[in-house]
Amino acid sequence: MPETVKRYVRYVDALNRKVGLFAMYLIFGMLGILFYSAISKAFFLPSLWTLEMAQFVMVAYYMLGGGYTLQTGTHVRMDLLYSRWRPRTKAAVDSVTILFLIFFLVLLLAGGYSSTEYAFRYGEESYSAWAPKMWPIKVIMCIAILLTLLQAVATFFRNLAEALGDPIDGPGDGIGGEAAS
């Protein structure tokens, strides 16, 4: 693999690792919001914003972790024959199947961009009583989809290099969670 490709893979791996580790802590923010919601409902006037804000934080948690999950191979998958294959066979198959994910993520990003542009242009608000602007969560979703797309491309290169017998060094795992060897 060319050195440029190797640098790209390492950079995207490092970026998604940092974003993924940050996203892990968002669960504590969501728990804090829900705890506040429970206390305010039990002892004070209920807050309008808590449930929806917890949902927004959960979306950020889930979406921003996508690239990291893809990098580490910790997503859910069907495994009937895969576990019996040699690492190079897995990498070759993964090099083909990841192309479907890349195609899907490109379409998802295009739709997300369109939706975000609409939210900015027309000041889209939620239909709840709190009525927050929708653009912040849509921007986060677009960033998360882009990061996952970048990681999918990096995973494609990593798997291709593995299939060709020239693995790219680094902590990133292939789509199957197999360390490059």
C-alpha positions as CSV (number, residue, x, y, z in Angstrom):
1,M,0.0,0.0,0.0
2,P,1.2,3.5,-0.7
3,E,2.4,5.5,2.3
4,T,-0.4,8.1,1.7
5,V,-3.0,5.4,2.2
6,K,-1.3,4.2,5.3
7,R,-1.2,7.7,6.7
8,Y,-4.9,8.2,5.9
9,V,-5.8,4.9,7.7
10,R,-3.7,5.8,10.8
11,Y,-5.1,9.4,10.9
12,V,-8.7,8.3,10.6
13,D,-8.2,5.5,13.1
14,A,-6.7,8.0,15.6
15,L,-9.5,10.5,15.0
16,N,-12.3,8.0,15.4
17,R,-10.7,6.6,18.5
18,K,-10.7,10.0,20.1
19,V,-14.2,10.8,19.1
20,G,-15.4,7.3,20.2
21,L,-13.8,7.6,23.6
22,F,-15.4,11.0,24.0
23,A,-18.8,9.7,22.9
24,M,-18.6,6.9,25.6
25,Y,-18.8,9.6,28.3
26,L,-22.0,11.0,26.8
27,I,-23.9,8.2,28.5
28,F,-23.1,9.9,31.8
29,G,-24.5,13.2,30.6
30,M,-27.7,11.4,29.5
31,L,-28.0,9.7,32.9
32,G,-27.5,13.0,34.6
33,I,-30.3,14.6,32.6
34,L,-32.6,11.7,33.3
35,F,-31.8,11.8,37.0
36,Y,-32.5,15.5,37.1
37,S,-35.8,14.8,35.3
38,A,-36.8,12.2,37.9
39,I,-36.0,14.4,40.8
40,S,-37.7,17.4,39.3
41,K,-40.9,15.4,38.6
42,A,-40.9,13.9,42.1
43,F,-40.3,17.1,44.1
44,F,-40.7,20.1,41.9
45,L,-42.3,21.2,38.6
46,P,-41.4,18.8,35.8
47,S,-39.0,20.2,33.2
48,L,-40.1,20.3,29.6
49,W,-36.6,19.9,28.2
50,T,-35.3,16.8,29.9
51,L,-36.7,13.9,27.9
52,E,-35.9,15.5,24.6
53,M,-32.4,16.6,25.6
54,A,-31.7,13.0,26.8
55,Q,-32.8,11.8,23.4
56,F,-30.5,14.2,21.7
57,V,-27.6,13.1,23.9
58,M,-28.4,9.5,23.2
59,V,-28.4,10.2,19.4
60,A,-25.0,11.8,19.7
61,Y,-23.7,8.9,21.8
62,Y,-24.9,6.3,19.3
63,M,-23.9,8.1,16.1
64,L,-20.5,9.4,17.2
65,G,-19.5,5.9,18.3
66,G,-20.2,4.5,14.8
67,G,-16.7,5.0,13.4
68,Y,-15.0,3.7,16.6
69,T,-17.3,0.6,16.6
70,L,-16.5,-0.1,13.0
71,Q,-12.8,0.4,13.7
72,T,-12.8,-2.1,16.6
73,G,-15.1,-4.6,14.9
74,T,-17.5,-4.6,17.9
75,H,-20.7,-4.1,16.0
76,V,-23.3,-6.9,15.7
77,R,-22.9,-9.2,12.8
78,M,-24.0,-12.5,11.4
79,D,-21.3,-15.1,11.6
80,L,-22.1,-18.5,10.1
81,L,-18.9,-19.4,8.3
82,Y,-16.7,-16.3,8.8
83,S,-15.1,-17.4,12.0
84,R,-13.6,-20.5,10.3
85,W,-11.9,-18.6,7.5
86,R,-8.2,-17.6,7.4
87,P,-7.5,-13.9,8.1
88,R,-6.6,-13.2,4.5
89,T,-9.9,-14.7,3.3
90,K,-11.8,-12.7,5.8
91,A,-10.0,-9.5,4.7
92,A,-10.7,-10.3,1.0
93,V,-14.4,-10.8,1.7
94,D,-14.5,-7.7,3.9
95,S,-12.9,-5.6,1.2
96,V,-15.9,-6.4,-1.0
97,T,-18.7,-6.2,1.6
98,I,-17.4,-2.8,3.0
99,L,-18.2,-1.3,-0.4
100,F,-21.9,-1.8,0.3
101,L,-21.5,0.0,3.6
102,I,-19.6,2.9,1.9
103,F,-22.4,3.2,-0.7
104,F,-25.1,3.3,2.1
105,L,-23.1,5.9,4.1
106,V,-22.7,8.1,1.1
107,L,-26.5,8.1,0.6
108,L,-27.1,8.6,4.3
109,L,-24.8,11.6,4.3
110,A,-26.5,13.1,1.3
111,G,-29.8,12.8,3.0
112,G,-28.5,14.1,6.3
113,Y,-26.9,17.1,4.6
114,S,-30.2,17.9,2.8
115,S,-32.1,17.6,6.1
116,T,-29.5,19.8,8.0
117,E,-29.7,22.4,5.2
118,Y,-33.5,22.5,5.6
119,A,-33.2,22.9,9.4
120,F,-30.9,25.9,9.0
121,R,-32.8,27.5,6.1
122,Y,-36.3,27.3,7.7
123,G,-35.3,27.3,11.4
124,E,-36.8,23.9,12.0
125,E,-38.0,23.2,15.5
126,S,-39.1,20.1,17.3
127,Y,-42.9,19.6,17.6
128,S,-42.6,19.3,21.4
129,A,-43.6,21.9,24.0
130,W,-39.9,22.8,24.5
131,A,-39.5,23.2,20.7
132,P,-35.7,23.2,20.4
133,K,-34.0,24.0,17.1
134,M,-33.2,20.8,15.2
135,W,-30.0,22.0,13.4
136,P,-27.6,21.2,16.3
137,I,-28.4,17.5,16.4
138,K,-28.6,17.2,12.7
139,V,-25.1,18.7,12.4
140,I,-23.8,16.2,14.9
141,M,-25.5,13.4,12.9
142,C,-23.8,14.6,9.7
143,I,-20.4,14.8,11.4
144,A,-20.9,11.3,12.8
145,I,-22.0,9.8,9.4
146,L,-19.0,11.5,7.8
147,L,-16.6,10.0,10.4
148,T,-18.1,6.6,10.0
149,L,-17.8,6.9,6.2
150,L,-14.1,7.9,6.6
151,Q,-13.6,4.9,8.9
152,A,-15.3,2.6,6.4
153,V,-12.9,3.8,3.6
154,A,-10.0,3.3,6.0
155,T,-11.3,-0.2,6.8
156,F,-11.5,-0.9,3.1
157,F,-7.9,0.0,2.7
158,R,-6.8,-2.0,5.8
159,N,-8.7,-5.1,4.6
160,L,-7.4,-4.7,1.0
161,A,-3.8,-4.5,2.3
162,E,-4.4,-7.5,4.5
163,A,-5.9,-9.5,1.6
164,L,-2.8,-8.6,-0.6
165,G,-0.5,-9.7,2.2
166,D,0.8,-6.2,3.0
167,P,-1.0,-5.3,6.3
168,I,-1.1,-1.8,7.6
169,D,0.3,-1.5,11.0
170,G,-1.7,0.1,13.7
171,P,-4.4,-0.6,16.3
172,G,-7.3,-0.5,13.9
173,D,-9.1,-3.8,13.4
174,G,-10.8,-4.9,10.2
175,I,-14.5,-5.1,9.9
176,G,-14.5,-8.5,11.5
177,G,-12.5,-7.4,14.5
178,E,-9.5,-9.4,13.4
179,A,-6.3,-7.6,14.0
180,A,-4.2,-7.1,11.0
181,S,-1.5,-9.8,10.9
